[in-house]
Amino acid sequence: MHPLKSKNILIGVSGGIAAYKVPILIRIIKNAGANVKVILSESAKDFVTPLTLEVLSQNPVLSSFTSEEFDNPKWNNHVELSDWADIYIVAPATSNILSSMANATCNNLLIAVYLSSTCPVFIAPSMDLDMYNHPANKKNISKLNKHGDKILPVGEGFLASGLIGKGRMMEPQHILENIETFLKKKKPLENKKILITAGPTYEPIDPVRFIGNRSSGKMGFELAKEAVKLGANVKLIIGPNSLDLKSYDGKLINVSTAEEMYNETILYFKNSDIFISAAAISDFKPKSIDTRKIKKDKKLSQIKLEPTKDILLEVSKIKNNQIVIGFALETDNEYENAKTKLKQKKLDAIVLNSLKDKSSGFCFDTNRISYIKKNGSVKNFNLKSKKDVAKDIFNEIIKINE
């Protein structure tokens, strides 16, 4: 499988003559199986048309903070764009854009997305020979390099000014090869087998109704995607959901009930290195299930319930050398309840989130967590996107074996 397959690649195009190479870059990245979105600076429109880039990327091309849609302004959210991207390529990167990036001069959408990005950034400089060699420009490139951005080397040859020397933007095929090499480097969870549960379970009352909860599965899904990025072989067992799962490259196992989730978890747990129980599993299920829809006139007064199997407790009985991480969603005595669960179920760590936190927990795209280790130490995190929360959790998990 190509390392770019299903990756989200964002390309920022600034106003330089080398912008003519960007359509070729988009084409070869798309051919590698990646998704592409393009941000075009206003001056870049003098060198390449938005229509060309839109047709090739199969996505709208953005160039400002707002777009007109049916005579109404629509905000192009720079944070959503940066969160979407797995890799951000700035090509060509003119001297002006390099200066803005290095000095946080946020004067257009391209720079706003860059300053919000947490993904790897590849920068392909393009400018005239003397401009490229100017000390001020070299200083900006050095600052970006120290920041952790990947500065691609310029080519040497005929330049638009008529001079011959360094300053040509790297050819599209070589940009692709640099990104491939970066993605193929050994990753911290290379070949680790990770099992993750996500989403709710639905416990049927009759063929129509069920007992469930409000879990969307978003947190577990982001954990699964992050684990794949870190090189792991991932199995995601997920309950009923409405997520777009096409961006996930691991093995997907769909279940509905707690019993089904239990059976699949036990089946795969023994051969796993890490198990993360992020699912919101029903604690109870109806004792009996009607085979036909219960009619209103039956005047149902009660539903007799029985407990479902406690997956984490059962896993703790067969745990060998696996790392096991649990989740606790609490409304009262949050830390005490989470630590009790941590101890009772022999977990290596537990991720606590409280329903008291606004914009945290079920259905939200954000979460605020506390990561509690088995030694009782607590690390609190700020409210973040669930994508970034997944990164925080894996940063802590990786430390367990260090």
PLY file of the C-alpha trace (Angstrom):
ply
format ascii 1.0
element vertex 402
property float x
property float y
property float z
element edge 401
property int vertex1
property int vertex2
end_header
0.00 0.00 0.00
1.32 3.43 -0.92
2.27 5.44 2.21
0.10 8.36 1.00
-3.03 6.26 0.53
-6.02 7.92 2.26
-3.79 10.66 3.70
-5.16 14.21 3.72
-2.70 16.50 1.93
-3.13 20.27 2.07
-1.19 22.34 -0.47
-0.57 26.05 0.05
0.33 27.86 -3.17
2.00 31.28 -3.08
2.58 33.75 -5.92
5.67 32.57 -7.74
6.29 31.43 -11.31
6.87 27.87 -10.06
3.13 27.67 -9.30
2.81 26.19 -12.79
4.21 22.94 -11.31
1.44 22.62 -8.72
-1.12 20.94 -11.03
1.45 18.21 -11.70
2.08 17.87 -7.94
-1.66 17.51 -7.27
-2.02 14.91 -10.00
0.75 12.62 -8.72
-0.39 12.96 -5.09
-3.95 12.04 -6.11
-2.59 9.09 -8.10
-0.89 7.89 -4.90
-4.35 7.64 -3.30
-4.32 10.78 -1.16
-7.04 13.39 -0.64
-5.99 16.91 -1.67
-7.20 20.39 -0.76
-5.60 23.60 -2.00
-5.17 27.07 -0.50
-4.23 29.71 -3.05
-2.79 33.10 -2.10
-4.26 36.04 -3.98
-1.01 36.66 -5.89
-0.80 32.97 -6.86
-3.90 33.48 -9.04
-1.65 35.40 -11.46
0.24 32.17 -12.17
-2.33 29.34 -11.89
-6.12 29.43 -11.97
-8.34 28.22 -9.10
-10.45 26.30 -11.63
-7.48 24.20 -12.76
-6.57 23.29 -9.17
-10.19 22.62 -8.24
-10.69 20.20 -11.14
-7.47 18.31 -10.31
-7.94 18.23 -6.50
-11.69 17.54 -6.73
-12.19 20.02 -3.89
-13.05 23.73 -3.74
-9.94 25.94 -3.83
-9.80 28.47 -0.99
-7.99 31.80 -1.07
-9.60 33.97 1.61
-11.15 33.72 5.06
-14.66 33.89 3.60
-16.29 32.64 0.41
-19.55 33.70 -1.19
-22.17 30.98 -1.18
-25.65 31.84 -2.48
-24.89 35.53 -1.86
-24.02 34.78 1.77
-20.49 34.86 3.19
-19.18 31.47 4.34
-16.27 31.30 6.78
-13.33 29.15 5.69
-12.31 27.85 9.08
-8.50 27.76 9.18
-8.50 25.54 12.30
-10.70 22.92 10.62
-8.39 22.95 7.60
-5.28 22.46 9.73
-6.98 19.67 11.73
-8.01 17.96 8.48
-4.47 17.83 7.10
-2.06 14.96 7.72
0.62 16.86 5.80
0.80 20.51 4.73
2.91 21.34 1.64
3.74 24.96 0.88
4.80 25.05 -2.77
6.06 27.28 -4.15
7.20 29.12 -1.02
8.25 32.62 -2.07
10.54 34.82 -0.01
7.48 36.81 1.12
5.63 33.69 2.33
8.74 32.34 4.06
9.08 35.64 5.94
5.42 35.58 7.00
5.70 31.97 8.17
8.94 32.56 10.08
7.67 35.70 11.79
4.01 34.71 12.30
2.73 37.51 10.09
-0.81 36.25 9.69
-2.00 38.20 6.67
-3.76 35.52 4.61
-5.50 32.14 4.88
-2.38 30.19 3.86
-0.43 31.60 6.82
-3.35 31.26 9.26
-3.59 27.55 8.46
0.19 27.18 8.79
0.22 28.82 12.23
-2.61 26.51 13.36
-1.03 23.33 11.99
0.22 20.50 14.16
0.90 18.14 11.23
4.27 17.84 9.41
4.91 20.81 7.09
6.97 20.52 3.89
8.21 23.78 2.39
9.45 24.03 -1.21
11.21 27.41 -1.62
11.24 29.07 -5.02
12.90 32.38 -5.89
15.73 34.07 -7.75
19.39 33.23 -7.04
20.37 36.45 -5.23
17.11 36.51 -3.28
17.63 32.90 -2.17
21.16 33.69 -0.98
20.21 36.89 0.87
21.10 36.67 4.60
17.58 37.76 5.66
16.05 34.97 3.62
18.56 32.42 4.91
17.67 33.51 8.45
13.96 32.89 7.84
14.64 29.44 6.38
16.82 28.62 9.39
14.04 29.67 11.79
11.51 27.45 10.03
13.96 24.56 10.03
14.50 24.92 13.80
10.74 24.99 14.27
10.65 21.47 12.80
9.38 22.21 9.31
10.88 20.16 6.48
12.68 22.57 4.14
13.07 20.94 0.74
16.29 21.80 -1.12
16.02 24.02 -4.16
17.11 22.92 -7.60
19.80 24.52 -9.73
19.43 25.69 -13.31
17.82 28.38 -15.46
15.73 30.84 -13.42
12.90 33.12 -14.54
15.19 36.15 -14.21
17.57 34.73 -16.78
20.22 33.86 -14.18
21.57 30.35 -13.73
21.94 28.97 -10.23
20.05 27.82 -7.14
16.46 28.82 -6.53
14.25 26.49 -8.59
11.38 24.81 -6.75
11.93 21.09 -6.29
10.24 19.05 -9.02
6.85 17.56 -8.06
8.05 13.95 -8.32
10.94 14.68 -5.94
8.57 16.40 -3.48
6.46 13.25 -3.49
9.54 11.07 -2.94
10.62 13.19 0.05
7.19 12.80 1.64
7.22 9.03 0.95
10.63 8.70 2.63
9.37 10.66 5.65
6.28 8.47 6.00
8.27 5.24 5.67
10.61 6.02 8.56
10.26 3.69 11.53
7.40 4.80 13.72
7.06 4.41 17.51
4.33 1.76 17.27
5.71 -0.02 14.19
4.08 -3.50 13.90
2.45 -3.26 17.35
-0.98 -4.92 17.44
-3.54 -2.54 18.89
-7.16 -3.37 19.66
-9.61 -0.49 20.24
-13.31 -0.48 21.08
-15.45 2.54 20.22
-19.01 3.80 20.10
-22.14 2.70 21.94
-23.87 -0.66 22.12
-27.57 -1.09 21.43
-29.44 -3.61 23.55
-32.71 -4.57 21.82
-36.07 -4.45 23.58
-37.95 -5.56 20.47
-37.14 -5.44 16.72
-37.62 -1.64 16.76
-36.53 -0.28 20.15
-33.32 -0.55 22.10
-31.46 0.65 25.21
-28.36 2.64 24.32
-26.43 5.82 25.02
-25.31 8.99 23.26
-21.79 7.87 22.36
-20.79 8.82 18.80
-17.62 6.72 18.63
-15.57 9.80 17.63
-12.93 9.44 20.36
-12.25 5.77 19.65
-12.20 6.44 15.93
-9.58 9.19 16.32
-7.51 6.85 18.50
-7.64 4.18 15.79
-6.56 6.63 13.07
-3.70 7.94 15.22
-2.51 4.39 15.98
-2.34 3.64 12.24
-0.28 6.81 11.69
2.12 5.63 14.39
2.72 2.40 12.47
0.49 -0.02 14.39
-1.65 -2.84 13.06
-5.04 -1.73 14.34
-8.34 -3.50 14.85
-11.27 -1.21 15.65
-14.38 -2.81 17.13
-17.11 -0.21 16.81
-20.78 -0.06 17.75
-23.58 1.64 15.78
-22.40 5.00 14.45
-22.81 7.59 11.72
-19.10 8.32 11.22
-17.39 8.50 7.84
-15.02 5.58 8.31
-13.39 5.76 4.85
-10.36 7.62 6.24
-9.45 4.65 8.48
-6.92 2.15 7.08
-7.00 -0.55 9.74
-9.29 -3.56 10.23
-12.89 -2.61 11.05
-15.26 -4.84 13.01
-18.86 -3.65 13.31
-20.95 -4.82 16.25
-24.26 -3.82 17.79
-24.69 -5.33 21.26
-22.45 -5.57 24.32
-22.37 -9.35 23.87
-21.06 -8.98 20.32
-18.44 -6.45 21.45
-17.37 -8.80 24.26
-17.00 -11.78 21.91
-14.92 -9.83 19.37
-12.74 -8.29 22.10
-11.95 -11.66 23.70
-11.27 -13.14 20.25
-8.56 -10.58 19.42
-7.26 -9.56 22.84
-4.78 -12.40 23.41
-2.83 -11.52 20.25
-2.82 -7.77 20.97
-0.03 -5.69 22.47
-2.27 -2.79 23.52
-6.00 -2.71 24.25
-7.88 0.59 24.56
-11.46 0.34 25.78
-12.94 3.62 24.55
-16.44 2.26 23.89
-19.44 3.32 25.96
-20.76 -0.19 26.57
-24.25 -0.66 27.97
-24.11 -1.85 31.58
-27.56 -3.44 31.36
-29.69 -5.21 28.76
-33.32 -6.41 28.71
-33.72 -9.83 30.28
-35.99 -10.87 27.43
-36.43 -9.53 23.90
-39.81 -9.43 22.21
-39.69 -10.91 18.73
-42.44 -8.54 17.56
-42.88 -4.81 18.03
-44.46 -3.99 21.40
-47.69 -2.07 20.75
-48.74 0.95 22.79
-51.96 -0.67 23.93
-49.95 -3.38 25.69
-49.26 -0.72 28.36
-45.76 -1.89 29.15
-45.10 -0.92 32.78
-41.54 -2.18 33.18
-38.57 -3.70 31.41
-36.63 -6.24 33.43
-32.90 -5.76 33.05
-29.81 -7.84 33.68
-26.14 -6.77 33.65
-24.04 -7.15 30.53
-20.57 -8.69 30.71
-17.93 -6.29 32.03
-15.43 -6.43 29.18
-12.58 -4.71 31.05
-13.04 -6.96 34.07
-13.03 -10.08 31.90
-9.96 -8.87 30.03
-8.13 -8.30 33.33
-8.54 -12.00 34.11
-6.71 -13.10 30.96
-4.26 -10.19 30.72
-0.66 -11.26 30.24
1.82 -8.63 29.08
-0.67 -6.41 27.28
-1.02 -2.72 28.01
-4.67 -2.06 28.88
-6.13 1.44 28.89
-9.65 2.17 30.10
-11.98 5.17 29.87
-14.16 6.63 32.60
-16.98 9.07 31.91
-18.16 10.39 35.26
-20.62 12.93 36.67
-19.70 12.79 40.38
-16.56 12.01 42.41
-14.74 11.78 39.10
-11.18 11.09 40.26
-12.19 8.71 43.06
-14.41 6.65 40.74
-11.81 6.58 37.98
-9.04 5.46 40.34
-11.28 2.73 41.78
-11.96 1.42 38.26
-8.25 1.63 37.46
-7.36 -0.56 40.44
-10.23 -3.04 40.26
-9.66 -3.81 36.60
-5.86 -3.89 36.76
-5.44 -1.17 34.15
-2.16 0.43 33.15
-3.93 3.79 32.89
-7.39 5.28 32.67
-8.61 8.28 30.69
-11.10 10.36 32.66
-13.57 12.81 31.18
-16.42 14.47 33.03
-19.90 15.24 31.76
-19.65 18.45 33.78
-17.19 19.82 31.21
-18.84 21.80 28.43
-17.92 20.71 24.89
-16.51 17.46 26.26
-17.66 13.85 26.07
-20.43 12.40 23.92
-21.08 13.74 20.40
-18.67 16.69 20.65
-15.63 17.03 18.39
-13.63 18.19 21.42
-12.68 16.61 24.72
-10.92 17.49 27.96
-9.23 14.56 29.64
-7.20 13.57 32.66
-4.75 10.71 32.14
-4.35 8.66 35.34
-1.51 6.13 35.62
-1.65 2.98 37.72
0.70 4.59 40.24
-2.03 7.19 40.85
-0.32 10.15 39.16
-2.63 12.43 37.19
-1.90 14.51 34.10
-4.59 17.02 33.15
-5.01 18.30 29.60
-6.80 21.34 28.20
-9.87 21.16 25.98
-8.73 20.00 22.52
-10.03 18.43 19.36
-10.45 14.67 19.74
-7.79 14.27 17.05
-5.28 16.06 19.30
-6.55 14.23 22.40
-5.76 10.95 20.62
-2.19 12.19 20.07
-1.87 13.08 23.77
-3.11 9.66 24.85
-0.67 7.81 22.59
2.20 10.03 23.72
1.49 8.76 27.23
1.03 5.12 26.16
4.36 5.14 24.31
6.09 6.23 27.54
4.90 3.06 29.33
7.45 0.89 27.51
10.26 3.46 27.49
0 1
1 2
2 3
3 4
4 5
5 6
6 7
7 8
8 9
9 10
10 11
11 12
12 13
13 14
14 15
15 16
16 17
17 18
18 19
19 20
20 21
21 22
22 23
23 24
24 25
25 26
26 27
27 28
28 29
29 30
30 31
31 32
32 33
33 34
34 35
35 36
36 37
37 38
38 39
39 40
40 41
41 42
42 43
43 44
44 45
45 46
46 47
47 48
48 49
49 50
50 51
51 52
52 53
53 54
54 55
55 56
56 57
57 58
58 59
59 60
60 61
61 62
62 63
63 64
64 65
65 66
66 67
67 68
68 69
69 70
70 71
71 72
72 73
73 74
74 75
75 76
76 77
77 78
78 79
79 80
80 81
81 82
82 83
83 84
84 85
85 86
86 87
87 88
88 89
89 90
90 91
91 92
92 93
93 94
94 95
95 96
96 97
97 98
98 99
99 100
100 101
101 102
102 103
103 104
104 105
105 106
106 107
107 108
108 109
109 110
110 111
111 112
112 113
113 114
114 115
115 116
116 117
117 118
118 119
119 120
120 121
121 122
122 123
123 124
124 125
125 126
126 127
127 128
128 129
129 130
130 131
131 132
132 133
133 134
134 135
135 136
136 137
137 138
138 139
139 140
140 141
141 142
142 143
143 144
144 145
145 146
146 147
147 148
148 149
149 150
150 151
151 152
152 153
153 154
154 155
155 156
156 157
157 158
158 159
159 160
160 161
161 162
162 163
163 164
164 165
165 166
166 167
167 168
168 169
169 170
170 171
171 172
172 173
173 174
174 175
175 176
176 177
177 178
178 179
179 180
180 181
181 182
182 183
183 184
184 185
185 186
186 187
187 188
188 189
189 190
190 191
191 192
192 193
193 194
194 195
195 196
196 197
197 198
198 199
199 200
200 201
201 202
202 203
203 204
204 205
205 206
206 207
207 208
208 209
209 210
210 211
211 212
212 213
213 214
214 215
215 216
216 217
217 218
218 219
219 220
220 221
221 222
222 223
223 224
224 225
225 226
226 227
227 228
228 229
229 230
230 231
231 232
232 233
233 234
234 235
235 236
236 237
237 238
238 239
239 240
240 241
241 242
242 243
243 244
244 245
245 246
246 247
247 248
248 249
249 250
250 251
251 252
252 253
253 254
254 255
255 256
256 257
257 258
258 259
259 260
260 261
261 262
262 263
263 264
264 265
265 266
266 267
267 268
268 269
269 270
270 271
271 272
272 273
273 274
274 275
275 276
276 277
277 278
278 279
279 280
280 281
281 282
282 283
283 284
284 285
285 286
286 287
287 288
288 289
289 290
290 291
291 292
292 293
293 294
294 295
295 296
296 297
297 298
298 299
299 300
300 301
301 302
302 303
303 304
304 305
305 306
306 307
307 308
308 309
309 310
310 311
311 312
312 313
313 314
314 315
315 316
316 317
317 318
318 319
319 320
320 321
321 322
322 323
323 324
324 325
325 326
326 327
327 328
328 329
329 330
330 331
331 332
332 333
333 334
334 335
335 336
336 337
337 338
338 339
339 340
340 341
341 342
342 343
343 344
344 345
345 346
346 347
347 348
348 349
349 350
350 351
351 352
352 353
353 354
354 355
355 356
356 357
357 358
358 359
359 360
360 361
361 362
362 363
363 364
364 365
365 366
366 367
367 368
368 369
369 370
370 371
371 372
372 373
373 374
374 375
375 376
376 377
377 378
378 379
379 380
380 381
381 382
382 383
383 384
384 385
385 386
386 387
387 388
388 389
389 390
390 391
391 392
392 393
393 394
394 395
395 396
396 397
397 398
398 399
399 400
400 401
